[in-house]
Amino acid sequence: MFNEENTVEQMVLDTLSRQGWCFVAADALGRAHNDVFVESMVREALTPA
């Protein structure tokens, strides 16, 4: 079956993991699926230490 998960999503995950990114499953994020993203929190999380 051709879908987003087996085409685009997996390609992005593979590409980012080769560049040192670590995949974290949604259940491990400590937030609900319907919680909104707060831009400042996203920027902070993506800024290298």
C-alpha positions as CSV (number, residue, x, y, z in Angstrom):
1,M,0.0,0.0,0.0
2,F,1.4,3.4,-1.0
3,N,0.9,5.9,1.8
4,E,2.7,8.8,3.6
5,E,4.2,6.6,6.3
6,N,6.0,4.2,3.9
7,T,7.1,6.9,1.5
8,V,7.8,10.4,2.8
9,E,7.8,9.8,6.6
10,Q,10.3,7.0,6.6
11,M,12.6,8.8,4.1
12,V,12.6,11.9,6.4
13,L,13.3,9.7,9.5
14,D,16.1,7.9,7.8
15,T,17.7,11.1,6.5
16,L,17.5,12.9,9.9
17,S,18.8,9.9,11.8
18,R,21.9,9.7,9.5
19,Q,22.5,13.3,10.5
20,G,22.5,12.6,14.2
21,W,18.8,13.3,15.0
22,C,17.1,10.9,17.4
23,F,13.5,9.8,16.8
24,V,11.2,10.0,19.8
25,A,7.9,8.3,19.6
26,A,4.8,10.4,20.3
27,D,4.0,8.5,23.4
28,A,7.4,9.4,24.9
29,L,7.0,13.1,24.5
30,G,5.1,13.7,27.7
31,R,2.3,15.6,26.1
32,A,-1.1,14.8,24.7
33,H,-1.6,14.4,21.0
34,N,-4.0,17.4,21.0
35,D,-1.6,19.8,22.9
36,V,-0.5,22.8,20.8
37,F,3.1,23.6,20.0
38,V,4.5,26.7,21.6
39,E,6.9,28.2,19.2
40,S,9.4,29.3,21.8
41,M,9.5,25.7,23.2
42,V,10.0,24.2,19.7
43,R,12.9,26.7,19.0
44,E,14.5,25.9,22.3
45,A,14.3,22.1,21.7
46,L,15.8,22.5,18.2
47,T,18.6,24.8,19.2
48,P,21.9,22.9,19.6
49,A,23.4,23.0,23.1
